[in-house]
């Protein structure tokens, strides 16, 4: 029966685990295809938390930002120039420092003035340069994942003739935080590269090669997400990328700092240029993100989140959901939930620890894939265990009617209690009524039954009051033991106290029944080793206490009758006392015990 129940539990656990795995796979479908979904909202906060946990990273010194900030815009000399002339003046100052490549993160799409345009085009053309184009990409080309640009803003022909063009669009998540840099775009003029890719290729003098979701730039490989999107490893708060104010450059305070560098020029003044929230800073200029992307392509810290990583996400989410749900359904509620949360926590910890090594594994997916089925399984186990507990409680209540309540509790707490015999030193306590044969004739059958119930209740009350356990009722007698409960270390004292109280209670019982003859009893007590065991087969068992000590305690009843005593206790009991009994023995004798070799020292009380 137990094996059948266990097999049924395991089959239910397996079915529930399979359902959890199917749920995880269904939940993963948008993630597997890099489509926006519910997961992205949760993953946004969790990836930000990982950025915050591990903090900023160092970027290569090859990339430098030149910022046209509020100080430059407020400078009287620069403020007197037109926008194009001012930009040309700054670029000429950059060119004088002999950088290797210049990337201009400014979209030169408006008409401007002819003189300013000519001066700016000449400045841009004086060194290897990439200038910006921009647009919007509300849709993704089906099958390719490439962003399709709309509302395109191209630089004026006078500028595009002087430099290469690259697109500066950044892909953000639902919170507006930058997450990817698309490296290729579908435009009205065909496939066009992003500005970071153009600039990095120009700087390294390597031709970009795409192979499925891998970009090769010389000896460097960058693993890309769907649609040639590069996951962006945010470096830190604003200013993490090496930055030189444009005014310092124009006024000659930055000599030698741009030689051989990859320079990214952009607007950071108030109200100018794009700004984005990041885990490090709520207002990071877009030019710094472009510079970070270029650094990443040139070998700086990056993130890997491609189709392989997404498949690992799905496989592990399904596996963790399967395993955790199986554990909760297969084990009891407390250990099952603890172990399941431990398994989930271990995988989340591994996801966290993989981040500083450049791996962007989804933390939201295993959480959302695992917690709902685990909570459902835990609820199911809770209901099952409450139902089983109720059944067990009813069984224990019923068992207490056939066994001592203390024994019933021990068996309920430990079903294997006394599955193997145990030898212990206990106090054995026998009691029977004196003159019961004559009494039963007087009371009749029904009266005798009613009287015995009251007698047994008195025995149980006095024995249990002193921490004893009644093992058997035998007509007008009973067998009890003291010392089975380890929390009560003085069983001999308890037994003697119970004996005196029981004699008085039985006398009171006789008085309450209006008996013509005072009711008395005989009690035999011995302390010694006994064997506790279960008797019977696997279907029906009873707890038994056996051994010479039990036989001796039983024979003490005969001695009590022969000596006219109410209580007879062996010297072993008196030796085990921690305190003197409430009454001194009326007599101490050495007696023979029927059926037993040798004599026994006994103490007798007549109460």
HELIX and SHEET records of a PDB file:
HELIX    1   1 UNK A    2  UNK A   32  1                                  31    
HELIX    2   2 UNK A   38  UNK A   54  1                                  17    
HELIX    3   3 UNK A   70  UNK A   74  1                                   5    
HELIX    4   4 UNK A   76  UNK A   79  1                                   4    
HELIX    5   5 UNK A   83  UNK A   95  1                                  13    
HELIX    6   6 UNK A  114  UNK A  124  1                                  11    
HELIX    7   7 UNK A  157  UNK A  160  1                                   4    
HELIX    8   8 UNK A  195  UNK A  204  1                                  10    
HELIX    9   9 UNK A  226  UNK A  228  5                                   3    
HELIX   10  10 UNK A  246  UNK A  250  1                                   5    
HELIX   11  11 UNK A  286  UNK A  297  1                                  12    
HELIX   12  12 UNK A  307  UNK A  330  1                                  24    
HELIX   13  13 UNK A  333  UNK A  355  1                                  23    
HELIX   14  14 UNK A  363  UNK A  399  1                                  37    
HELIX   15  15 UNK A  405  UNK A  413  1                                   9    
HELIX   16  16 UNK A  436  UNK A  465  1                                  30    
HELIX   17  17 UNK A  491  UNK A  512  1                                  22    
HELIX   18  18 UNK A  548  UNK A  563  1                                  16    
HELIX   19  19 UNK A  571  UNK A  575  1                                   5    
SHEET    1   A 6 UNK A 164  UNK A 167  0                                        
SHEET    2   A 6 UNK A 129  UNK A 140  1                                        
SHEET    3   A 6 UNK A 101  UNK A 107  1                                        
SHEET    4   A 6 UNK A 262  UNK A 267  1                                        
SHEET    5   A 6 UNK A  63  UNK A  68  1                                        
SHEET    6   A 6 UNK A 243  UNK A 245  1                                        
SHEET    1   B 5 UNK A 164  UNK A 167  0                                        
SHEET    2   B 5 UNK A 129  UNK A 140  1                                        
SHEET    3   B 5 UNK A 147  UNK A 153 -1                                        
SHEET    4   B 5 UNK A 184  UNK A 187  1                                        
SHEET    5   B 5 UNK A 190  UNK A 193 -1                                        
SHEET    1   C 3 UNK A 171  UNK A 172  0                                        
SHEET    2   C 3 UNK A 178  UNK A 182 -1                                        
SHEET    3   C 3 UNK A 229  UNK A 231 -1                                        
SHEET    1   D 3 UNK A 209  UNK A 211  0                                        
SHEET    2   D 3 UNK A 214  UNK A 217 -1                                        
SHEET    3   D 3 UNK A 220  UNK A 223 -1                                        
SHEET    1   E 2 UNK A 275  UNK A 276  0                                        
SHEET    2   E 2 UNK A 284  UNK A 285 -1                                        
SHEET    1   F 5 UNK A 468  UNK A 474  0                                        
SHEET    2   F 5 UNK A 477  UNK A 482 -1                                        
SHEET    3   F 5 UNK A 422  UNK A 434 -1                                        
SHEET    4   F 5 UNK A 520  UNK A 536 -1                                        
SHEET    5   F 5 UNK A 541  UNK A 546 -1                                        
SHEET    1   G 7 UNK A 468  UNK A 474  0                                        
SHEET    2   G 7 UNK A 477  UNK A 482 -1                                        
SHEET    3   G 7 UNK A 422  UNK A 434 -1                                        
SHEET    4   G 7 UNK A 520  UNK A 536 -1                                        
SHEET    5   G 7 UNK A 567  UNK A 570  1                                        
SHEET    6   G 7 UNK A 599  UNK A 605 -1                                        
SHEET    7   G 7 UNK A 587  UNK A 592 -1                                        
END                                                                             
